[in-house]
Amino acid sequence: MRVGAAALAGGIFGSLGTMCFFLAFGTDYWLVASDNCGPYTWPTMKDNNSNWTEFVNAVDVSSASLTLHHEGFFWRCVFQVEPAADAVLATLFTNQPESKVCVHGYLFPLPVTLGPVPHPFYDATAVFRGFWTVFIILALVSALTGSFLLVCGVPFISHKLYKLGGAFFIIAACSFLFVLLLFVLWMEVVDVKRYILQERGETCSDGQVSVFYGLSFMVAAAGVPLELVSGLVFMLVGRALLANK
């Protein structure tokens, strides 16, 4: 009875943690920032060796407005709001204008600079971009694998499935924790202002930039302890099943 209750609790924690990971991965609110540099223009992007096409989008509004940025694994977006707007809430709940511009950002959170390569204002921290991609994918694959193994072990047939599933949950939690630590290091140590303004070059070098941790980051942070606790519970369930044999 106790083993069944522990397995149920572990399953609930694991499910919630996995949902948090996928929600954080699929949403684009890790980094939220605002600047007062006025209308924003995406520079021309063209790469003859890829499927990128050339396009230029401009946000033509009053220079008194704020430019809001929000970014995630898949997209980088900008749009204009009134100066009094709350940056975090505006990215989610405000009626965002048709002039909102988004481009792919698959290697977020480190920059994929648009325009000429090498870009004169390219953020040198891009050398670490692979770490984000590798550990996010590793965490998601580990969480899915652990869930599959635990579903197979529901009838309490094999203690090995519970131990292995718990181990994959712990790997997923540690991987996402490393992603979060790298993100915090990037936010607190690297010149994020330079990253936000890099496409503008020297046209707004003295602009005021405010940077915030977005809701995607917070959701991912909430998923780490849930997944870790679930992994530990299933490891203990596996040990209990082995001891009862």
N, C-alpha and C positions, 0 to 999 in steps of 0.2 A: 504493500500500500504506500509506504513511504517512498519507495523507488518510483512508483507511478506518479505520485504527486510532484516529486523532484523533476522527473522528466517533463511533466506538463509545464511546470514553472520555467524550466530551461527552454522549452519550445516557445513559450510566450515571449520570453526575453530575446531569444534568438530571432524570432519573426519580426519583432519590433526593431531590433538592431539592424537586420538586413533591410527592412523597409526604409530606415533612416539613411542607410548607405546609398541605396538606389535613388532616393529622393534627392539627396545631396549631389549625387553624380549627375542626375538628369536635369537639375535646375541651374540657373545661371546667376546666382546671387551669392557667390563666394566673396568677391570683392565688390564693394559699393563705394563710389567716390564722386565728388563734385568739384567743379572748378568754375571760376568766374571769367574765363577767357573769351566769352561771347560765342558767336556762331561757330559751329564745328563742321569741318569738311574732311571726309575720308579721302586720303590721297589716292591717286591712280594706282591700281594693282594689276600687274600683268606678268605672267610667267609663261614663257613659251614651252616649258617642259612639264606643264601640268594642265589641269582642266580649268584653272582660274580664268575668268574673263575680266576684261577691263571695265571698270565702272567707277563713277565718282558720285558721291551723295553729299549734299550740303544741307545743313539745318539753317534756314534763313529766318531768324527771329531777332528780337531786340537784344542788343548787347548787354542789357541790364539783367537778363535772365541767367540762371545757372545751367551749366551742362552737367547732366548726371550720367555716370558710367556704371554699368553693372556687368559682371563677367562670370563665366563658369567654364566648365570643360568644353561645352559645345559652341557657345556664342559669346561675343563681345558686343555690347549695345550702348548707344548714346542717344540722349534726347534732351530737350530743354524744358525747364520748369521755372516757376516763379522763385525769386530769391528766398522767400519765407518758407518754402516747402521743406519738409523733412526728407532727407536723402533716402533713408532706408525704406520708409513707408511709401514714398513716391514711386519707387521702382516697382512696387507690388500692387498698390491699390489706386493710384491716381489714374484718371483717364489719359493714357499716354497718347501723344499726337501721332498722326500719320507720318510725320517727318522723322519718327524714330528710326534709327539706322542700326542694323546688326550685321556683323560679319562672323565667319567661322573662327573659332578659337580653340581648336582641338587640343593644342598643347598648352592651354592655360594651366597654371597662372603665370607662366613666364611668357614674355611677349613674342608674338608673331608679327613682326613689323611689316607694314604695308609700304609700298613704294619701292625706291631703288634699293638694291642689295649689293654691297653692304650699306645699310642706312647710316647716315652720319650721326644719328642720335639713337642708334640701336642700343638697347639695354644689355650690357655684357653678362648679366646673370642668366641669359638664355642658355648658357652652356649646361645649366642644371635642369632644363625643362624636362628631360627624359625621366627624371626621378618621379615627378608628379604623375606622369602617364603610367609608368611601370607599377607604382605602388597602388594607384587607384584601381587599375585593372586587376592586379593581384588580389586586392581586398575583395572585389566583387566576385571574382572567380572562386576564391576560397569560401566566401559566404554561401554561394550557390552549391558548391560541392559538399560542404558541411550539411546543408539543409537536405540534399539528396540522400546522403548517407544516413542521416537521422530518420528520415521517412522510411527508409528500408529497415531500420532497426527498431521501429515502433513496437512490433510484437515482442520485444525483449528477447529476440532470438540469439543475437551475438553481442557480447560486451565489446568486441573489437570495433564494431560499427559505431557504438556510442563514443568510445575513446577517440576514434579517428575523426568522427564528426565534430566532437568537442575541440580537437586539435585544430581543425580547419577554421572553426569559429574564432579561436584564439589568434590564429595567423591573420584572419581578416581584421580583427580588432587592432592588432599590432601594426598591420600595414596602414590602416586608416589613421591610426595615431601618429605614425611617421609622416603621413601626408599632412596632417594638421600641424605637426611641429615644424615641418619645412615651410608651410604656409605662414605660420607665425613668424618664423625667422625671416622670411622674405618681406613681410609687412613691417617688422620692427627694425630690421637692420639695413635692408636695401633701400635705396632712394626711390620710394614708390612714386613720389611726385614726378620724377624724371620718366618713369614708366607711363604714367597717366598722360603726360604731355608730349610723349616722344614723337607722335605723328605731326605735331605742330612745329617741331624744330625750335627755332629761336624766336618765333613770332609771339610767344607767350611765356618767356622764361621767368618772368616775375609774377606769374599768376598764383592765386591762392588755391590750394588744393586741400580738400578734406577727405580723409580715407576712413572707411568703416568696415568692420567684419560683418558680412551679410548673413542672411538667415540660412543659406545653404551650409555655411561653415558651422553655424550653431547646431543645425540638425545633424551634421556629421559628428560633431563633438558629443552630442547626446547618444548617438548610436554606439560609440566606442565602449562605454561601460556596460551597456546592455549586451553587446556581443561577447564581451570578455566574461561577464558573469555566466552567460549561457554556456560558453565553452567550458568553463570550470565545472559547472553543474553536470554537464554531460560526461565529463571525464570522471567525476565522482560516481555517477550512475553506472558507468562502465565498470569501475572498480567494485561497486556493490554487487553487480550481477555476477562478476567473476568470483567474489567471495561466497555467494550463495550456491554456487555449483558444487 
